[in-house]
Amino acid sequence: MSKGVYSLFIELCKDKPIRLRSGLQLYIEKGYYIYTGSAFGEGSASLERRIGRHLVPNKKRFWHIDYLLDGDGVVLEAVFSPTKKRMECEVNKRICLLLGAQPIKGFGSSDCKQGCLGHLLHHKSYGEKDAIDAIWKAYSTLELEPKNLGMQIGYR
């Protein structure tokens, strides 16, 4: 079991109001999003298990991303890299820079130590190929070794 960083390329099939456990209320528009997270635990909190958990529909909502994927979000691609260093913020910032994307304020960054506005990125004009290419490029330019699950994911 590994520790590391991962990014999910998500299609949200319809507009979605979200109320997080913190009380934060968001209105997320239909479209493509990139969420970057990390997993540094053991067993069920490992990188492989964390990604696998995000791919399972109808689970207990715990992390912010669970609220987005609950019913209307489709994970189209999962890119990850084992690493011993926490790289979630660096990857998120690099993807944001490469795409000119806008972070969703407060989403997925409640424990962020580097002051990220949010770890969920959105840009109305990028397409699927551009977004996935930017994710891979961000990992590579940060000297991470990106991998994917070797399949088209896309669950509903």
N, C-alpha and C positions, 0 to 999 in steps of 0.2 A: 504494500500500500504506500502511495506517494503523498507528498505534501507539495503544494504549488499554487499556481494561478490559473484561472480559466476565464474565457469570454464566451458568452452565448449570443448568437445572432438570432433575434426573435422577430417574428411577425405578429403584430397584434391585429386581429381580424376585425375588431370594431372598437369604437371609443369606449373607454372604461373608467368609471369613477372608482377610486381606491381610497379606502380609509385604513391606515396602518394602525398597529397596536399602540403606537405612540400618540395617536390622535391626529397625526398629520393627514390631511385630505388632499388628494391629487386627482386631476382629471387628465388621463393619458389618452392622447388621440390615436386613432387607428394609424398603423404604419410600421416601419422597421425600427428596431432598437438594438442596441448592444449593451449587454450587462457584463461587467467584469467583477469577479469575486476571487476569493482565495480560500484555501482549505489547508489547515496546518494541524489538524487533529489526527487521532489514531482511529483505526477501525471504521465505524460508521461516519466519522468526521474526516476521513481521508479524501484526497482529491478525486479518486475514482468514484467513491460512494457519494460525494457531494454532487458531482455532475450527474450521476445516475439518479439521484433523488430529484433533481430538477427536471428530469425527463419523464417522471411518473406523474400522471394526472391524479386528481382527487386525493391530495395529501393534506395533512394538517398544515395550516399556514403558520410559518415561524419567521422566516426571513422575508425582507421586502419583496424579493423576486417571486416568492410563492404567491403573493397577491396578484402580481401581473400575470403569472402563468396559470392561474386558477380559472380554467374554462376557456379563455379567449386568446391566450398567447400560444404561439407555435414556435418551438425551438427548431430552427432550420440548420444550424451548425453550432458545434461546440469545439472550440480550440482551447488547448491547455498546454501547460509546460510544467513538469516537475521542477521545483527549485527550493532551496533551503532559505532563500532570502525573500522577504515580503515584497512582491512586485506589483501588487494590485493597483496601487495609485499610479505608478509609472506607466503601466500598460494602459490604464484608463486615459491618462493625460496624453499619451502618444497617439492613441486611436482618435481622441478628440481633435488633436492638432492635425492629423492626417486627413480627416474628413471635414473639418470645420463644423463638427457636430456640437449640439447644445446639450449640456448635462441637465437632467431633471433634478432640480434642487431638492436635496434631502433624501433622495432615493438611493438606498444601498450604501450610504456613506455615514451612517450614524456613529460608527466606531473608527472613522477615518482619522489618522494621525497627521496627515499632510494637508488638511484643509480643502480637500476636493469638494466641489459644489454638489456633486452627485456621481454615482457609479453606474447610472443608466444614461446612455447617450441616445440622442435623437437628432435627425436632420431630415427635413422634408424632401430633399432632392437626391439623396444618395440611393442607389439601387443595390440589389442583392450582391452582385459581383464586386462592385466598388467597396462595399462594406466588408465583405469577407477578405478581399485583397488587403484592405487596410489593417484588419486584425492580424493577418499573417505577417505583414510588414512590420507592424508595431512590435510583435514578439521577436522577430528576427533582428531588428535594429537595436533592441535592448539585450541582445546576445542570449536570448532564451531559445530553446529548441521546440518550436511549436509542433503540435500533433493534433489530429482530430480523431474522431471515433471511427473513421474509415467507412462511413455510410451516410446517406441522406437521412436525417432524423425526421423532422416534421411530424410531430404528433398533435392531436387535437384533444 
